[in-house]
């Protein structure tokens, strides 16, 4: 994120495209930013820099790292559903990275 970031968002996963079927019953929530227990145990936040052109001090970069549990199911599609901006300006997402393992590689390694 940059200065215009969000804390309230839901990270959803599915085995089929979520956008093609908004009522996709096969989608499930991996992380819910409204759930304080999940926020405390799964999300770490790093802020750096200072946003230029803003009178009050705000970070230029805001990195949210979400550590999923080992019990997470394999998925093919991921959706970030932004519910509310932290600043009221909208949001600016600079980069979205996903790290993990392919399910077939995990099974082959066992």
PAZAPA-4460 file (N, C-alpha, C; in steps of 0.05 Angstrom, whole numbers, plus 32768, in hexadecimal, padded with zeros to 4 digits):
% residues 110
    n_x    n_y    n_z   ca_x   ca_y   ca_z    c_x    c_y    c_z   seq   type   mol
   8011   7FE9   8000   8000   8000   8000   8012   8019   8000     1      X     A
   8005   8030   7FFB   8013   8049   8000   8002   8058   8015     2      X     A
   8005   8072   8017   7FF7   8080   802C   7FD9   807B   802D     3      X     A
   7FCD   8078   8016   7FB0   8071   8014   7FAE   8053   8016     4      X     A
   7FAB   8048   802E   7FAB   802B   8031   7F92   8022   803F     5      X     A
   7F8F   8008   8042   7F77   7FFD   804F   7F80   7FEA   8065     6      X     A
   7F71   7FE9   807B   7F74   7FD5   8090   7F5D   7FC1   808F     7      X     A
   7F46   7FCB   8086   7F2E   7FBA   8085   7F2C   7FAE   8069     8      X     A
   7F34   7F95   8066   7F32   7F87   804D   7F2F   7F69   8053     9      X     A
   7F26   7F5B   803F   7F23   7F3E   8042   7F33   7F31   802B    10      X     A
   7F42   7F1D   8032   7F51   7F0E   801E   7F43   7EF3   801A    11      X     A
   7F39   7EEF   8002   7F29   7ED7   7FFC   7F38   7EC5   7FE8    12      X     A
   7F32   7EAB   7FE9   7F3E   7E98   7FD7   7F29   7E86   7FCB    13      X     A
   7F2F   7E7B   7FB4   7F1C   7E69   7FA6   7F2C   7E57   7F93    14      X     A
   7F1F   7E41   7F8C   7F29   7E2F   7F78   7F20   7E37   7F5C    15      X     A
   7F0C   7E4A   7F5A   7F02   7E53   7F41   7F02   7E72   7F42    16      X     A
   7F01   7E7F   7F2A   7F01   7E9D   7F2A   7EEA   7EA8   7F3A    17      X     A
   7EF0   7EBA   7F4D   7EDC   7EC6   7F5E   7ECD   7EDC   7F4E    18      X     A
   7EDB   7EEB   7F3D   7ECE   7F01   7F2F   7EB9   7EF7   7F1B    19      X     A
   7EBC   7EE0   7F10   7EA9   7ED5   7EFD   7E8F   7ECD   7F0A    20      X     A
   7E90   7EC6   7F23   7E79   7EBE   7F32   7E79   7ECB   7F4D    21      X     A
   7E6C   7EE3   7F50   7E6D   7EF1   7F6A   7E60   7EE2   7F81    22      X     A
   7E4F   7ECF   7F7A   7E42   7EBE   7F8F   7E51   7EA4   7F92    23      X     A
   7E6A   7EA4   7F8C   7E7B   7E8C   7F8D   7E7A   7E80   7FAA    24      X     A
   7E6D   7E6A   7FAD   7E6C   7E5D   7FC7   7E84   7E4D   7FCD    25      X     A
   7E96   7E4A   7FBA   7EAF   7E3C   7FBE   7EC6   7E4E   7FC8    26      X     A
   7EC0   7E68   7FCB   7ED4   7E7A   7FD5   7ED4   7E7A   7FF4    27      X     A
   7EEB   7E7E   8000   7EED   7E7F   801D   7F00   7E95   8025    28      X     A
   7EFD   7E9E   803D   7F0C   7EB5   8048   7F26   7EAA   8054    29      X     A
   7F3D   7EB5   804B   7F57   7EAF   8057   7F5E   7EC2   806E    30      X     A
   7F56   7EDB   806B   7F5C   7EEF   807E   7F47   7F05   807E    31      X     A
   7F3E   7F0E   8095   7F2A   7F23   8097   7F35   7F39   80A9    32      X     A
   7F3B   7F50   809D   7F46   7F67   80AC   7F35   7F73   80C1    33      X     A
   7F1B   7F6B   80C2   7F09   7F74   80D7   7F0A   7F62   80EF    34      X     A
   7F16   7F4B   80ED   7F19   7F37   8102   7F32   7F3D   8112    35      X     A
   7F30   7F49   8129   7F48   7F52   8139   7F5A   7F3B   8141    36      X     A
   7F4E   7F24   8145   7F5E   7F0C   814C   7F70   7F04   8134    37      X     A
   7F65   7F04   811C   7F75   7EFE   8104   7F8A   7F14   80FF    38      X     A
   7F82   7F2D   8103   7F95   7F43   80FF   7FAD   7F40   8111    39      X     A
   7FA8   7F3A   812B   7FBD   7F38   813E   7FCF   7F20   8139    40      X     A
   7FC4   7F0A   812F   7FD4   7EF2   812C   7FDF   7EED   8110    41      X     A
   7FD4   7EFA   80FC   7FDB   7EF4   80E0   7FE8   7F0B   80D1    42      X     A
   7FE3   7F24   80D9   7FEC   7F3B   80C9   8002   7F4A   80D8    43      X     A
   8017   7F50   80C9   802C   7F62   80D3   802C   7F7A   80C1    44      X     A
   8032   7F92   80CC   8031   7FAB   80BC   804C   7FB9   80BF    45      X     A
   8057   7FC1   80A9   8070   7FD1   80A9   806B   7FEB   809A    46      X     A
   8072   8001   80A6   806F   801B   8099   808B   8027   8095    47      X     A
   808E   8035   807E   80A8   8042   8079   80A3   805C   8068    48      X     A
   80B7   806D   8069   80B6   8086   8059   80A2   8099   8064    49      X     A
   80A0   80B0   8056   808C   80C4   805D   8080   80CE   8044    50      X     A
   8065   80CE   8043   8057   80D6   802B   805B   80F4   8026    51      X     A
   8064   80FB   800E   8067   8118   8007   804C   8124   8000    52      X     A
   804A   813E   8005   8032   814C   7FFD   801B   8149   8010    53      X     A
   801F   813C   8026   800A   8138   803A   8013   8147   8053    54      X     A
   8002   8159   805E   800B   816A   8074   8010   815A   808E    55      X     A
   8000   8147   8094   8005   8137   80AC   8017   8120   80A5    56      X     A
   8029   8118   80B8   803B   8102   80B2   802D   80E7   80AD    57      X     A
   8031   80DC   8095   8026   80C2   808E   803B   80B2   8080    58      X     A
   803A   8097   8084   804F   8087   8077   804B   8086   8059    59      X     A
   8061   8084   804A   8060   8082   802D   8059   8065   8025    60      X     A
   8065   8052   8033   8060   8036   802D   8055   8027   8045    61      X     A
   8040   8018   8041   8034   8007   8056   8033   7FEB   804C    62      X     A
   8042   7FD9   8058   8043   7FBD   8050   8034   7FAC   8064    63      X     A
   8020   7F9E   805A   8011   7F8A   806A   801A   7F6E   8061    64      X     A
   8024   7F5F   8074   802C   7F43   806E   8019   7F31   807E    65      X     A
   800B   7F20   806F   7FF8   7F0D   807C   8003   7EF1   807A    66      X     A
   8007   7EE5   8091   8012   7ECA   8093   7FFA   7EB7   8097    67      X     A
   7FF5   7EA7   8082   7FDF   7E94   8084   7FE8   7E7B   8094    68      X     A
   7FD5   7E6F   80A1   7FDB   7E57   80B0   7FE1   7E3F   809F    69      X     A
   7FEE   7E2B   80AA   7FF5   7E13   809B   7FDC   7E03   8092    70      X     A
   7FC6   7E09   809E   7FAD   7DFA   8098   7F9F   7E06   8080    71      X     A
   7FAA   7E1B   8073   7F9C   7E27   805C   7F9A   7E13   8046    72      X     A
   7F83   7E13   8039   7F7F   7E00   8022   7F8C   7E0C   8009    73      X     A
   7F92   7DFA   7FF6   7F9D   7E04   7FDD   7F87   7E15   7FCE    74      X     A
   7F90   7E28   7FBF   7F7D   7E39   7FB0   7F8B   7E42   7F96    75      X     A
   7F7B   7E49   7F83   7F85   7E53   7F69   7F80   7E70   7F65    76      X     A
   7F6C   7E7C   7F72   7F65   7E98   7F6E   7F65   7EA6   7F89    77      X     A
   7F6D   7EC0   7F88   7F6E   7ED0   7FA1   7F61   7EEB   7F9B    78      X     A
   7F51   7EF5   7FAE   7F45   7F0F   7FAB   7F4A   7F1F   7FC4    79      X     A
   7F52   7F38   7FC0   7F54   7F4B   7FD6   7F3B   7F5D   7FD4    80      X     A
   7F2A   7F5B   7FE7   7F11   7F6A   7FE7   7F14   7F81   7FFC    81      X     A
   7F19   7F99   7FF2   7F1E   7FB0   8003   7F03   7FBB   800D    82      X     A
   7EFF   7FBC   8027   7EE6   7FC5   8033   7EE6   7FE3   803A    83      X     A
   7EFC   7FED   8044   7EFD   8009   804D   7F19   8013   804D    84      X     A
   7F1D   802C   8043   7F37   8039   8043   7F3D   8042   8060    85      X     A
   7F56   8040   8067   7F5E   804A   8082   7F5E   8069   8083    86      X     A
   7F64   8076   806D   7F66   8093   806D   7F4E   80A2   8063    87      X     A
   7F3B   8094   8056   7F24   80A1   804A   7F29   80AB   802E    88      X     A
   7F41   80A7   8023   7F48   80B1   8008   7F44   809C   7FF2    89      X     A
   7F3C   8085   7FF8   7F3E   806F   7FE5   7F57   805F   7FEC    90      X     A
   7F60   804D   7FDA   7F78   803E   7FE0   7F8B   803E   7FC8    91      X     A
   7FA4   803A   7FCD   7FB8   8038   7FB9   7FC9   801F   7FBF    92      X     A
   7FC5   800A   7FB0   7FD4   7FF1   7FB4   7FEB   7FF1   7FA0    93      X     A
   8004   7FF2   7FA9   801A   7FF2   7F97   8023   7FD6   7F8F    94      X     A
   8021   7FC3   7FA0   802C   7FA9   7F9A   801D   7F94   7FAA    95      X     A
   8018   7F7D   7F9E   800A   7F67   7FAC   801A   7F4D   7FA5    96      X     A
   8027   7F41   7FB8   8037   7F29   7FB4   802A   7F12   7FC3    97      X     A
   802C   7EFB   7FB7   8023   7EE2   7FC4   803A   7ECE   7FC3    98      X     A
   8040   7EC3   7FDA   8055   7EAF   7FDC   804A   7E95   7FE7    99      X     A
   8054   7E7F   7FDE   804A   7E66   7FE8   8055   7E4F   7FD7   100      X     A
   8047   7E39   7FD9   804F   7E21   7FCB   8038   7E16   7FBB   101      X     A
   803E   7E09   7FA5   8029   7DFB   7F96   8022   7DE1   7FA5   102      X     A
   8009   7DDB   7FA6   7FFF   7DC4   7FB6   800C   7DAA   7FAB   103      X     A
   800F   7DA7   7F91   801B   7D8E   7F86   8039   7D8C   7F8E   104      X     A
   8046   7DA2   7F92   8062   7DA2   7F9B   8064   7D99   7FB8   105      X     A
   8051   7DA2   7FC8   8051   7D9B   7FE5   804C   7D7D   7FE8   106      X     A
   8039   7D72   7FD9   8033   7D55   7FDB   804A   7D44   7FD0   107      X     A
   8058   7D4E   7FBB   806E   7D3F   7FB0   8086   7D3E   7FC3   108      X     A
   8089   7D53   7FD3   809F   7D55   7FE6   809C   7D43   7FFE   109      X     A
   8084   7D3A   8004   807F   7D2A   801C   8088   7D0E   8019   110      X     A
***
